[in-house]
Amino acid sequence: MHRHDAYLRRVTGDQRALLNFHDLSELNLSNANLREAKLTSARLRHINLDGATLQDAGLFGADLAGASLRAADLTQADLRGAFLKGADLTEAKLIRADLREGTLARYDAARSPVL
């Protein structure tokens, strides 16, 4: 994370967090600054990202099932194809976030009344 912080300060020679395809499930990254981080297809099940900054983060195809993203800033995050079933997005900022083809919940006809 130190190199990513240096990248965000535009320190020469450092780089953004490249966590594509990594399994970070169940970690506590609350309040982490992951702005512009690359998390394509990362496994982030039940991760704690409460209050985290994920502006412009690449979360394409990420598995965020059961993740806690309370008050996280996902402004302009790429969440295309992300799986968010059971994720807590209470007070999360999703301004201009791209959620195309993502899964927020599944419809269960057996448990839902017919309208």
Solvent accessible surface area in square Angstrom, and as a share of the most:
residue,aa,sasa,rsa
1,M,103,0.46
2,H,162,0.72
3,R,130,0.48
4,H,3,0.02
5,D,50,0.26
6,A,10,0.07
7,Y,38,0.14
8,L,19,0.09
9,R,163,0.60
10,R,144,0.53
11,V,69,0.39
12,T,133,0.77
13,G,67,0.64
14,D,41,0.21
15,Q,87,0.39
16,R,66,0.24
17,A,15,0.11
18,L,91,0.45
19,L,38,0.19
20,N,53,0.27
21,F,154,0.64
22,H,89,0.40
23,D,90,0.47
24,L,25,0.13
25,S,31,0.20
26,E,136,0.61
27,L,82,0.41
28,N,105,0.54
29,L,37,0.18
30,S,40,0.26
31,N,116,0.60
32,A,17,0.13
33,N,57,0.29
34,L,3,0.01
35,R,65,0.24
36,E,27,0.12
37,A,0,0.00
38,K,67,0.28
39,L,3,0.02
40,T,38,0.22
41,S,45,0.29
42,A,0,0.00
43,R,114,0.42
44,L,2,0.01
45,R,74,0.27
46,H,109,0.49
47,I,2,0.01
48,N,45,0.23
49,L,3,0.02
50,D,39,0.20
51,G,30,0.28
52,A,1,0.01
53,T,39,0.23
54,L,0,0.00
55,Q,56,0.25
56,D,64,0.33
57,A,0,0.00
58,G,8,0.07
59,L,1,0.01
60,F,89,0.37
61,G,31,0.30
62,A,1,0.01
63,D,29,0.15
64,L,1,0.01
65,A,9,0.07
66,G,25,0.24
67,A,1,0.01
68,S,28,0.18
69,L,2,0.01
70,R,113,0.41
71,A,57,0.44
72,A,0,0.00
73,D,22,0.11
74,L,2,0.01
75,T,22,0.13
76,Q,87,0.39
77,A,1,0.01
78,D,34,0.18
79,L,1,0.01
80,R,85,0.31
81,G,34,0.33
82,A,0,0.00
83,F,49,0.21
84,L,5,0.02
85,K,93,0.39
86,G,64,0.62
87,A,19,0.15
88,D,45,0.23
89,L,48,0.24
90,T,60,0.35
91,E,145,0.65
92,A,19,0.15
93,K,110,0.46
94,L,62,0.31
95,I,93,0.47
96,R,167,0.61
97,A,19,0.15
98,D,35,0.18
99,L,60,0.30
100,R,155,0.57
101,E,160,0.72
102,G,27,0.26
103,T,34,0.20
104,L,94,0.47
105,A,78,0.61
106,R,154,0.56
107,Y,165,0.63
108,D,64,0.33
109,A,70,0.54
110,A,100,0.78
111,R,201,0.73
112,S,39,0.25
113,P,105,0.66
114,V,146,0.84
115,L,208,1.04
